[in-house]
Amino acid sequence: PTHKLTPRSRRIYYIWRAFCCAVPSIMVFGTPVLMMCLARPFPQEVLAALTLLTSAFVYSNTLYMFIFAGLGLKRMLAQAKLDPASICEANALDLPVTPSSKYLQQRQTMDPKAVKHWVILPQYKEDIETVAMAMRSAAGSSMAKSNISILLAMEEREIGAEDKVKQLTELFKDQFEDIQANYHPKDLPNDPPGKASNVSHAFRYLISKVDSYENTILTVADADSEFGQGYFETLSWNFAECDPTERYTKIWQSPVFLRGGHLFTSMQELAGLSDPSAVRFPYSTYSLPVALARQVGGWDVQWIAEDYHMGIKCFLMTLGKTTVEPVMTPMMNYVPEEEGDWWGTCMARWVQLKRHALGFSDFSYYFMMLPLVFSYSSSSVSRNTEGLQGFWRMLSYGTTLLIRLVNVHVLIGVLSTYGAMEAMLKSEIFDDCDDFFTILVSAVFFVTYEVLLKKRVEGHAQYSLCVHWLKNLIGLALGSPVYFVMLGYAIWRAALMVLTQRSFEYHVAPKPKQAE
């Protein structure tokens, strides 16, 4: 904590923190400025370099998504064939030993059926049928009545929040082990409204309700999340079979598919979960041990991208030990939508895009925390026996984490700046490959949709898969240029806001309403 620093160290740290806030702007705007300066003496070389950079980026990413998203589809199909009720039926003594285990002789047995779950559903002005859909999907678990509890994380400023809680509690009163509600007060100091502050307050409330930290998993879910079949059973099994030294440094993430769009977002996340060497972040809906959340001090209220931020925070606070592991049961979320208004839907998506781009602030957070983590690791009060050795190991592993953040935020913002130049001089070899692999990625997405997701989204609707795929492929070809330009603008805007603001307003995009 900064209050434990000496006055001189605190002044130096404040200067360092201001520089960290400038890092996103330096990377997003500094690189194009440098290229512009070099373009005058070396115009052909700069144009060729920019063209190769943009083409290689698109080519490598589409190829990566095609290969690993395809493997992810295979794993999800295998998972879908399992009977959820039978996953936790194995005797604890028969738990499989993973080849990567380093402590086979010290392995502790834990009965998967003894694992408890708390699900936090943060919400503000969400349609009650949408929240009921999320709870209904959790209630479909074979262990819902005995092992799953729900915490409705409400906002005190929402009119009718108490009535909504009463309706949901009455609707699901016999389907879960417990249902609780917490109301996040308005106008708290240094507590901007949003999902992060809501979850943070709900977690502090939840700590008093948990009987045992050692066997309890906490799942943070969007209010419109529809859990996949067998999610909680698989999660219990994975938690129980972990090595005792690693059990409380895991975060679990399932593939998230969004109703109505986000093809490449879904495929990118699925590919990352399928790639054993990938650097992963928790995204949208994720699970972690209560003990881990308590160890790192819960959620920070001032960081708007609470999922990525919590993953980075756990990584830093455990000196690089925390990893994100896949649970290959597909989860469904809604995209923003203004019912009956095409332009309103576009604006709703724009509101969400701007909010997601503010996750760029976590790039600054990583660098801000390094001096504090170093100070703590080297101090005599540190309870971590690894000390500086653990810090340097974490710093080494953190390089891959930074590369992922650059790939998510910096490159998109920079490449959007180069769009006009790329159109002037383009590599035909990469261009053909880009188009080819884009078609293949879209094909993998639609196979996934048809086999695993269609019934959950559309019921028994009948239509030609080929016609549906072609319509979406054409829409993708026409809409992608506009989308990436606006995405680039959102990232430029986020970089400037990180530089000039210390907290951000959380704007809620409208979601479609469920039919009663």
Secondary structure, DSSP 4 states (H G I P E B T S, - for coil): -GGGS-HHHHHHHHHHHHHHHHHHHHHHHHHHHHHHHHHTT-HHHHHHHHHHHHHHHHHHHHHHHHHHHHHHHHHHHHHHTS-HHHHT-S-GGGPPPPTT-S-GGGPPP--GGG-EEEEEEE-SS--HHHHHHHHHHHHTSTTHHHHEEEEEEEETTSTTHHHHHHHHHHHTTTTSSEEEEEEE-SS-TT--SSHHHHHHHHHHHHHTT-S-STTEEEEE--TT-BPPTTHHHHHHHHHHHS-TTTGGGEEEE--EEEET--HHHHHHHHHHHH-TT------SSEEEEHHHHHHTTS--TT-S-HHHHHHHHHHHHTTT--EEEE--S-EEEEPP--TT-HHHHHHHHHHHHHHHHGGGHHHHHHHHHHHHHHHHHHSTT---TTHHHHHHHHHHHHHHHHHHHIIIIIHHHHHHHTHHHHHHS--HHHHHHHHHHHHHHHHHHHHHIIIIIHHHHHTT----HHHHHHHHHHHHHHHHHHHHHHHHHHHHHHHHHHHH-SS---PPPP-PPPP-
